């Protein structure tokens, strides 16, 4: 069943020039596969002249095989702090060094674990921790390193692992917000999202780079880290398995990721 919603700032639908897709819970099912209808949907969009882009919280260095397999040459990674087109940087905005130091201090005080993503390696507080290993296995991460005191790194994204459920109350910082990771089996993991650098702002930058009006864009997502993106584009589509907190930011809700959600959503938008 489709759900149609209206969000604040709703605009008439313009001709779609570019489509942005989250990965986990949107393209990929919990078993890391995708339905054949995803390829059918992407092929139909390409034939209609629509530019395809990925917009994910994942490190770009961990999804290169998927990028090649889906034949998509534009990608936003790390929840909006780095964007590439055909391997070339469109923009990059790493976390401030001071913020990284504060996040590490918070991790110590909270007695949890963390992942910090550089462009090339994912750095974890403790690689042997069981919750960290579950996180690595869930996302099939291969390029991993362990943090040590004084380690220098350009951080493009961060996640707290095995964190308390009231993490947002315990970390009060004007530069960030906390978004639960909406992936099956990872109930105590939270992404750190920058207020000034997120998927919504990244979508604007990518559209500007290619000369598109942001209202000529559509986007699909399922997690709270997709909120700014769905709110920014001309039409935002929440998956049927989306977290309820995302729905106010979407125009419509399609079926689940394992029920041809992307294909059905595009049909609802009359794009295929």
DAQUIZI-V7135 format. One line per field, one symbol per residue. psi: psi as a letter, one per 30 degrees, with the letter a starting at -180 (. if undefined). A space follows every 10 residues. Layout:
psi: ???
This chain:
psi: kkkklklkgk lkklkkfkkk kldkfeeklf ggllkffeee eeeeeefggk kkkkjlflke ffgeeeeeef hkgkkklhgg fkkkjhfkke lkilkkeeee eeeeeeeeef hallkkjlif kkklejffke eeeeeeeegh kfiklkklkg kkkjkfllkk khlkfheeff jjkffllkjk jikkfifhkk kjkkefjaee eeeeeeeeef gkkffgllkk lflfffeeee felekkkklf gkkeffeffl elkalleghh eeeeeeeegh f.
